[in-house]
Amino acid sequence: MKLLIANNCSHQPSQWAGLTTLTLVLIMALTLSNISHGQEPAYYRVINERGTVELKSSVTPAEVKRGYAIVTLGGHIIKEVPAELNDEEYALLSDELKARELKTQQENDSREQNESLLLRYSSVEDLTAERNRKLAGFDVRISILRSNMMSLKDQVERQQSRAADIERTGREVPLVIRNNIEELEQKLNEANASLKSMQEEKDTVAQRYALDITRFSQLMKQPVKATD
């Protein structure tokens, strides 16, 4: 069980973490005495075992668990402490805190991305030109890779043709030719994998620039805030 102490009904980290309920009761009794001294008398407003509200000068551990408030006879609330949360309630509260932290992080990331775009580019044309240069670089590398693949494929076919000619004469294909074919086919497979990876990387870059261009266009349409 986790005990959360809060002011004005808000859950905040307790400064009494690690203390037993009995110790907390003793501390609160001293606190109430200090609040009442020289001021309007203060009382604990608790919910008793019958479920009704009651004003008392002290509280029991069970009443602490049900939550209480320190109030004056005039109705002024000095402090409120919520009921102790059970494990399930505490887990739900933790999920809410995580969700708020995630939202805050996403907002910070979005703000940083906006600031980065505005610092790096002065217009949509600048961003578009950079995208075109990046994609053109991918096209050059893809073209070179495809050319190498055609060369490898041609070498494989020549080696396979030599092996077929030898087999037709009834002779065994030399080990060196078989090894050449195996190595060339392996290189061709690796080149195919590289081509696929490079094409996927190009698509990812294109998508990222498309998002950046859309984001930058929206930022440029926003009114400029006046500075003091």
NORRA-V511891 format. One record per pair of residues at least 24 apart in sequence whose C-alpha atoms are under 6 Angstrom apart, sorted by sequence separation. I is the first residue (numbers start at 1). J is the second residue. If there is no record, write none. Layout:
<<I | J> <I | J>>
This chain:
<<45 | 69> <44 | 69> <156 | 181> <44 | 70> <43 | 70> <43 | 71> <42 | 71> <42 | 72> <41 | 72> <21 | 61> <9 | 80> <7 | 79> <8 | 80> <7 | 80> <6 | 81> <5 | 81> <3 | 84> <2 | 85> <1 | 86> <1 | 87>>
